[in-house]
């Protein structure tokens, strides 16, 4: 009996990975409070409202992190199928609701800024939750998490049975999720979902030939959709500085980002001293929070944040490299790619390398859905790392 106990594997957590996650979550809460202070007090009379909410979501996310950290990830097959089906149903509902004009939307699926991306669980006239108020979530965030699980366990099933890899096992669910998210419309998230799925497919050991064929086709289709959509076309025109009738709003946002980053200089104006958060810069708590980081912490501070996030990604891909099995490798690649692509797309948009996308930074930007499902994903990543 003692010999059996001695032979049991001892799992050691990746303390560096856990440290990076903790640091980013804490930093995110500080920046959310900082960036929303003026808006929160002016709108709700509560300076700490968004900080409290971010803390609440971080706590819930931590519980999800602990659950997925402790579970045997080889037993995720059934939950993966259930979550995939649930995500698919929610995305289909939003796509169907989007057929109708915004004025005809249901109270549970509001049209915000011309897009159907949210579900409200307790809209008027239902009772409000203390502190939170109306509770809503974005199915697209759940879709990222569920797609990582579904593709990983499904492709692993084929590998275990020595079956030839199937391109369609990856392509159909990935393109289906991407297409439904595109209909919301949410082109940037649709592209991110496609990239996540492709990364998992490639990490499964599949050949790259089919990916080299399909990626240019998808890219061409994406550009076509962008040019056919007036809203997206105007964003592109604004980015390349072509004058147009509807360019003002987008140019204003981009200009305020440039002012924020330019004001920061080398060392920044000081934590809490941002001027752009006085409602000059749109979306300070979400899409544009890195601009506030750059303004207050300067070029040096921005580089430190980039370095910390890059270190998280490094530990993630190291986990994939050292994973004990194919399932662990695919899970680690999918989750790390999910975080990495979102981070660098956001930073690239702030730096005007690419057009503004509306993509938040995981763990740092304000958002309950992003925090909750992101922490659950990181729980799986940490789970794989301790078994590596």
C-alpha positions in Angstrom: 0.0 0.0 0.0 2.8 2.4 0.9 4.6 1.6 -2.4 1.5 2.4 -4.3 1.2 5.8 -2.5 4.8 6.5 -3.2 4.4 5.7 -6.9 1.5 8.2 -7.3 2.5 11.1 -9.5 3.2 14.4 -7.7 1.9 17.4 -9.7 3.8 20.7 -9.2 2.1 23.9 -10.4 3.9 26.2 -12.7 4.5 29.0 -10.2 5.8 31.4 -12.9 2.6 30.9 -14.9 0.4 31.4 -11.8 2.4 34.5 -10.9 1.9 36.1 -14.3 -1.8 35.4 -14.2 -2.2 36.9 -10.7 -0.1 40.0 -11.6 -2.2 40.7 -14.7 -5.5 40.2 -12.9 -4.5 42.6 -10.1 -3.1 45.1 -12.6 -6.3 44.9 -14.6 -8.4 45.7 -11.5 -6.3 48.7 -10.7 -6.4 50.0 -14.3 -10.2 49.4 -14.6 -10.7 51.5 -11.4 -8.3 54.2 -12.7 -9.8 54.3 -16.2 -13.5 54.4 -15.1 -13.2 56.6 -12.1 -14.6 59.7 -13.8 -17.3 58.0 -15.8 -18.4 55.9 -12.9 -18.8 58.8 -10.5 -20.4 61.1 -13.1 -22.9 58.4 -14.3 -23.7 56.4 -11.2 -22.4 58.6 -8.3 -20.0 55.7 -7.3 -16.3 56.0 -8.1 -15.7 52.3 -7.4 -18.6 50.8 -9.3 -16.6 49.2 -12.2 -13.7 48.2 -10.0 -16.2 46.3 -7.7 -17.7 44.6 -10.7 -14.3 43.6 -12.0 -13.3 42.2 -8.6 -16.6 40.2 -8.5 -15.9 38.8 -11.9 -12.3 38.0 -11.0 -13.5 36.1 -7.9 -16.0 34.1 -10.0 -13.3 33.6 -12.6 -10.9 32.4 -9.9 -13.5 29.8 -8.8 -13.7 28.6 -12.4 -9.9 28.6 -12.6 -9.7 26.4 -9.5 -12.3 23.9 -10.8 -10.6 23.4 -14.2 -7.2 23.4 -12.5 -8.1 20.5 -10.3 -10.2 18.4 -12.7 -8.6 15.6 -14.8 -8.6 17.3 -18.2 -8.8 13.9 -19.9 -12.4 13.8 -18.7 -13.5 17.0 -20.4 -15.0 15.2 -23.4 -18.6 15.3 -22.3 -18.5 18.9 -21.0 -16.8 19.9 -24.2 -19.7 18.6 -26.3 -22.4 20.2 -24.1 -20.7 23.6 -24.0 -20.2 23.5 -27.8 -23.8 22.7 -28.4 -24.9 25.4 -25.9 -22.6 28.0 -27.5 -23.9 27.1 -31.0 -27.6 27.5 -29.9 -26.8 30.9 -28.4 -25.0 32.1 -31.5 -27.8 30.9 -33.7 -30.4 32.8 -31.6 -28.3 36.0 -31.9 -28.0 35.5 -35.7 -31.8 35.0 -36.1 -32.5 38.1 -33.9 -30.1 40.1 -36.0 -32.3 39.6 -39.1 -34.8 42.0 -37.7 -34.2 45.8 -37.2 -32.8 46.9 -33.8 -36.1 48.4 -32.8 -37.7 44.9 -32.9 -35.1 43.2 -30.8 -36.2 41.4 -27.6 -35.4 42.7 -24.2 -33.1 39.7 -23.7 -31.1 40.3 -26.8 -30.5 44.0 -27.0 -29.0 45.8 -30.0 -26.1 47.8 -28.8 -24.2 50.1 -31.2 -26.0 48.4 -34.1 -24.8 44.9 -33.1 -26.4 41.8 -31.5 -23.6 40.4 -29.3 -25.2 40.3 -25.8 -27.8 38.3 -23.8 -29.4 40.1 -20.8 -30.5 37.7 -18.1 -32.6 40.1 -16.1 -33.7 43.1 -18.2 -36.5 45.4 -17.3 -39.0 44.7 -15.7 -37.1 41.9 -13.9 -35.4 42.6 -10.6 -31.9 44.0 -10.7 -29.0 42.3 -9.0 -27.4 44.4 -6.2 -24.3 46.3 -7.3 -24.4 44.6 -10.8 -27.8 45.7 -12.0 -28.6 44.0 -15.3 -26.5 40.9 -15.8 -25.4 40.2 -19.4 -22.9 38.1 -21.1 -21.4 37.7 -24.6 -21.8 34.2 -26.1 -18.8 34.9 -28.3 -16.6 34.6 -25.2 -18.1 31.3 -24.3 -17.7 30.2 -27.9 -13.9 30.7 -27.7 -13.7 28.6 -24.6 -16.0 25.9 -25.9 -14.3 25.7 -29.3 -10.9 25.1 -27.7 -12.4 22.2 -25.6 -14.4 20.7 -28.4 -11.7 20.7 -31.1 -9.0 19.5 -28.7 -11.0 16.5 -27.4 -12.5 15.7 -30.8 -9.2 15.7 -32.6 -7.6 13.8 -29.8 -10.2 11.1 -30.1 -9.1 10.5 -33.7 -5.4 10.5 -32.8 -6.0 7.9 -30.1 -7.8 5.5 -32.5 -5.0 5.9 -35.1 -7.4 7.4 -37.5 -6.3 9.7 -40.3 -6.7 13.3 -39.3 -9.7 14.9 -40.7 -9.6 18.5 -42.0 -13.4 18.7 -41.7 -13.4 17.9 -38.0 -11.6 21.2 -37.5 -13.0 23.2 -40.4 -16.8 22.8 -40.0 -17.1 23.8 -36.3 -14.5 26.6 -36.6 -16.0 28.1 -39.7 -19.5 27.7 -38.3 -18.7 29.6 -35.1 -16.8 32.3 -37.1 -19.7 32.8 -39.5 -22.3 33.1 -36.8 -20.2 35.6 -34.9 -19.6 37.5 -38.2 -23.4 37.9 -38.5 -23.6 39.8 -35.1 -21.7 41.6 -36.7 -18.3 41.1 -35.0 -15.6 40.6 -37.7 -12.6 40.8 -35.4 -13.9 38.2 -33.0 -14.8 35.9 -35.9 -11.3 36.2 -37.2 -9.9 35.4 -33.8 -12.1 32.3 -33.5 -10.8 31.1 -36.8 -7.2 31.7 -35.8 -7.7 29.8 -32.5 -9.3 26.8 -34.4 -6.5 26.8 -37.0 -3.8 26.8 -34.3 -5.4 23.8 -32.6 -5.7 21.9 -35.9 -2.0 22.6 -36.7 -0.9 21.5 -33.2 -2.7 18.2 -33.6 0.0 17.2 -36.1 -2.0 17.9 -39.2 -0.2 18.8 -42.3 0.0 22.5 -43.2 -0.9 22.2 -46.9 -4.6 22.5 -46.4 -4.2 25.4 -44.1 -2.1 27.2 -46.7 -4.9 26.8 -49.1 -7.8 27.7 -46.8 -6.3 30.8 -45.0 -5.9 32.9 -48.2 -9.4 32.1 -49.2 -10.8 33.0 -45.8 -8.7 36.2 -45.8 -10.1 37.2 -49.2 -13.6 36.5 -48.0 -13.0 38.7 -45.0 -11.7 41.6 -47.0 -14.8 41.3 -49.3 -17.1 41.4 -46.3 -15.2 44.5 -45.0 -15.5 46.3 -48.3 -19.2 45.5 -48.8 -20.1 46.7 -45.2 -20.3 50.5 -45.0 -19.4 50.5 -41.3 -16.3 48.4 -41.8 -15.3 50.2 -45.0 -15.4 53.5 -43.1 -13.2 52.1 -40.4 -10.7 51.0 -43.1 -10.9 54.3 -44.8 -10.3 56.1 -41.6 -7.3 54.0 -40.9 -5.6 54.8 -44.2 -6.7 58.4 -43.8 -9.0 58.6 -46.8 -11.5 61.4 -46.3 -15.2 60.4 -46.2 -18.5 61.6 -44.9 -18.6 59.2 -42.0 -15.0 59.4 -41.0 -15.3 61.9 -38.1 -16.2 59.5 -35.2 -13.6 56.9 -36.0 -10.9 59.6 -36.6 -11.8 61.1 -33.3 -11.3 57.8 -31.4 -8.0 57.2 -33.2 -6.9 60.8 -32.5 -7.7 60.6 -28.8 -5.7 57.3 -28.6 -2.7 59.1 -30.2 -3.0 62.0 -27.8 -3.1 59.6 -24.8 0.0 57.6 -25.9 1.8 60.8 -27.0 1.1 62.5 -23.7 2.7 59.6 -21.8 6.2 60.1 -23.2 8.9 57.9 -21.7 7.7 57.5 -18.1 4.1 58.7 -18.2 2.1 61.4 -16.5 1.7 59.2 -13.3 -0.7 56.5 -12.2 -4.2 58.1 -11.8 -3.2 61.3 -13.6 -4.7 60.6 -17.0 -6.5 63.5 -18.7 -8.0 61.4 -21.5 -10.1 59.4 -19.1 -12.2 62.6 -18.5 -14.5 61.2 -21.3 -12.3 62.4 -24.1 -11.2 58.9 -25.0 -14.0 56.4 -25.8 -14.1 52.9 -24.3 -11.4 53.7 -21.7 -12.2 50.6 -19.6 -12.3 48.1 -22.4 -10.9 48.5 -25.9 -8.8 51.6 -25.2 -7.5 50.7 -21.7 -4.0 50.2 -23.1 -4.0 53.9 -24.2 -4.6 54.9 -20.6 -1.7 52.6 -19.6 0.5 54.3 -22.1 -0.6 57.8 -20.9 0.0 57.1 -17.2 2.9 54.7 -17.3 4.6 55.9 -20.5 6.6 53.9 -23.0 8.6 52.1 -20.3 5.4 51.1 -18.4 3.8 49.9 -21.6 6.8 47.8 -22.5 6.7 46.2 -19.0 3.0 45.3 -19.5 3.8 43.8 -22.9 6.7 41.9 -21.4 4.5 40.5 -18.6 1.9 39.4 -21.1 4.5 38.0 -23.4 5.9 36.0 -20.5 2.5 34.5 -19.9 2.3 33.4 -23.5 5.8 32.0 -23.3 4.9 29.9 -20.4 1.7 28.8 -22.2 3.6 27.6 -25.3 6.2 26.0 -23.1 3.4 24.1 -21.4 2.2 22.9 -24.8 5.7 21.9 -25.8 6.2 19.8 -22.7 2.6 18.4 -22.4 2.4 14.7 -21.6 -0.2 14.0 -24.2 -1.8 15.3 -27.5 -4.9 16.5 -25.7 -2.9 18.6 -23.3 -0.8 20.0 -26.1 -3.8 21.1 -28.1 -5.6 22.6 -25.1 -2.5 24.6 -24.2 -2.0 25.8 -27.8 -5.6 26.8 -28.2 -5.8 28.8 -24.9 -2.4 30.5 -25.3 -3.2 31.5 -28.9 -6.6 32.8 -27.8 -4.9 35.2 -25.2 -2.0 36.0 -27.5 -4.0 37.0 -30.6 -6.4 39.2 -28.6 -3.5 41.0 -26.7 -1.5 41.8 -29.8 -4.5 42.8 -31.9 -5.5 45.3 -29.2 -2.0 46.7 -28.8 -1.5 46.8 -32.6 -4.7 48.8 -33.0 -3.7 51.2 -30.2 -0.4 51.7 -32.1 -2.2 52.3 -35.4 -0.5 49.3 -36.9 -4.0 47.9 -37.8 -7.4 49.5 -37.8 -9.4 49.7 -34.5 -11.0 46.4 -33.9 -12.9 46.6 -30.6 -11.0 43.6 -29.2 -10.3 43.9 -25.4 -7.2 42.7 -23.6 -7.8 39.6 -21.6 -7.5 40.0 -17.8 -6.8 43.8 -18.1 -9.9 45.2 -19.9 -13.2 45.5 -18.1 -15.6 42.7 -18.9 -17.3 39.9 -17.0 -17.7 37.4 -19.8 -14.0 37.9 -20.9 -12.8 37.5 -17.3 -14.9 34.5 -16.4 -14.3 32.3 -19.5 -10.7 33.6 -19.8 -9.9 32.4 -16.2 -11.6 29.1 -16.8 -9.3 28.7 -19.9 -6.2 29.6 -17.9 -7.3 27.0 -15.2 -7.0 24.3 -17.9 -3.7 25.7 -19.1 -2.3 25.6 -15.5 -3.8 22.1 -15.2 -1.8 20.9 -18.3 1.3 22.7 -17.0 1.3 20.9 -13.6 1.1 17.5 -15.4 3.9 18.3 -17.9 
